[in-house]
């Protein structure tokens, strides 16, 4: 699954900020990323503490840039830029206080063009990762929200990867029609980065009018809005999951659909359904779940689970850097 991502990184060298540089999991992943020559990590934290911790655990971080916000030579310039960005919303003292925190400091490195992306959340909460991103990096032109998706992958018997993308399962609780449109558009772009030709199914408990209800209308109307935009990807709905996934069911429920029976990208009508859906695939279907991958921001910024291990940090670092 990572072949297409590594190809992107090989063709375009990327730099990734890791705000929690004093965490052993982060150090282990950073050492592996450097050793594999995948990307250039930047570790944030007290330089002495980071180096001592790496030495204690046997991680070779030689050559990796380490920045301590409390001893950064361009700190004053960074404060002025943040103050200008948050004028009227954050006083200068608050800017200084926040920039001593590695989540804000790292996000400003991305904003200033000194790094291509950021991966945090090993110790920070999701809110502490997303908030600075929204305040500093902001959403892309034409986007009003940050959404998320999970990439689900498992090995087939022939050794090839079976990959699907599911959104939104972690950020948008009850999206509106227009927000569902954004989620679908961004999730299709993420699927493309992972080497998929997106066939996007807008999910519901109804298939093309078989059921009634407000949430059915929500999905139906969002799908119509996407189609009116003449999207670059294949999209259809509303679909029950079986009609979207199974060619056999699709022949009965949606025989004329260009997506039914071959969908690889699934858009849920609300976070409750999405969160349940991806976890069922993970636990009963044996899929690995990569994410949540944040979408809609001006730069790639992603959130880790606080229960993550070094392997997950390594994988999410590659994913994040490839999203640039």
Secondary structure, DSSP 4 states (H G I P E B T S, - for coil): --HHHHHHHHHS--EEEES-TTSHHHHHHHHHHHHTTS-EEEEES-HHHHHHHHHHHT---TT-EEE-GGG-TTHHHHHHHHHHHTTTTS-HHHHHHHHTSHHHHHHHHHHTTS-SEEEE-SSS-HHHHHHHIIIII-BPTT----EEEEEEEEE-TTSPEEEEEEE-SSS-SS--HHHHHHHHHHHHHHHHHTT---EEEEE-SSSTTSS-SHHHHHHHHHHHHHHHTT-SSEEEEEE-HHHHH-HHHHHHH-TT-SSTT---EEE-SSHHHHHHHHHHHHHTS--EEEEEEEESBSSEEEE--TT--HHHHHHHHHHHHHT-
